[in-house]
C-alpha cells in the first residue's frame, strides 16, 4: 500500500485535538454551547487532511467511535453517509488485507462496534 497515515496516527492526532480543545475550554472557563463538542472540533481540525480513501474512512470511523453515540442524529447520519460513500469507493476486504494485521483487526473491531462490518 502506498505511503499512508496509520489508524493509530490518525487516532493520536484526533485525540490530541480533542484534548487541546477541552484544555482550552477549562483554561478559559468557557461554558459549553448547545451542540458544541470536542469531537466536532477535532474532526474539523482533520477533515481535509487526508488524500487516501482509507485514511478518510479511518477518520470517519474515529469520529463516530469517539462521539460514543452522544452526537445528534444529523451528525451521526453525516458520518455514516460519509463511511458508506467511502465503502462504495474502495473494496474494504482488499484494503483490510493490505493493512498490517493488528491495524486491520482494530479497524474491523471498530466497524463491528458501529454495525458496519
N, C-alpha and C positions, 0 to 999 in steps of 0.2 A: 504494500500500500504506500502511496506517495507520502511525503512528509505531511504530518498532521499533528494536531494538538490532541493529547490523550484525554480520556474521560476524567482521569484524576486531576489533570492540569486545569481543565475547564471547571471542575468542581472547586478546586482550590481558589481560582480567580473569582468564581461566583461567591463563595463563602467569604473571601476577603472583602469584596464589595459590600456584602450583607453586613459583615462585622463593622466596617468603617461607617456605614450608614447608621447603624444602631449606636455606635460610639458617638457620632456627631449629634444624634438626637439627644442623648444623655448629656453631653457636654454643653449643649445649647439649651438644655431643659425645654425642648420643643415638644408640645403636645402632639399626639398623633391625630392627623386629619382623617375624616371619613374616606375610606378607600385607599389610604396611603399604606404602602407595605415595603418592607425591606427586600422582599423577593422581587417586587416590581422594580425597585431601584437597581438591584444587582443585575436583573435581566436587561434593563435599559442600558446599563454600562457595557454589556457584552453582545447585545443582539446583532450588531453589524460587524462583529469582529472575525467572523469565520467565513471561509470560502467553500469548504467541502461540505456536501450534504450530511455526511456522518457527523461532522462537528456541530452543525446546526441542529441535527437530531438530538445529539447529546445535551445541548443547551436547553432545548425544549423539554426534554425529559427531566433535567435537573430543576427547571422552573416549577414543574408540576410536583415533583417529589418534595422540594423544599417548601412549597406552599402547604403541603400536608392537608389538602382538601379544605383550606381556610379561605381560599380566594372566591371571588364571586363566580357565579355560573358563566357570566360573559367572559371572564378571564380564563377560566378553565376551558371553555369551548374554544377560545382563541388558540391556546397551546395545543389542545387535542387536534384541532384542524390543521395547525402547522405540522404536527407529527404525522398525521395521516397523509398530508401532501408530500412530505419528505419520503414517507414509506412507499408512495407511488413512484417516486423519482429514483429510488435505489432498490436494489434487491437485498433485503435485510439478511437473508441467510448467507449470501456471499460476503456481505460486509462483516458479519459476525465471524465468519471463517477466516477473514483476513486480519482480524484483531488478535492480539495476544490472548491466550485462553483466559487469564484472570480478568482482563478488561472485558472480554466478551461475556463472561459469566456475570459480571457485575451489571453490565448493560441489560442482559436478559432478565436478571432478577428485578431491576427497576421497571422494565417493560411489563413484567408479570404483575408487579405491585399495582401498576396503573391499568391493568386489564388489557394490555395491548400486545401480549405475546402468549 
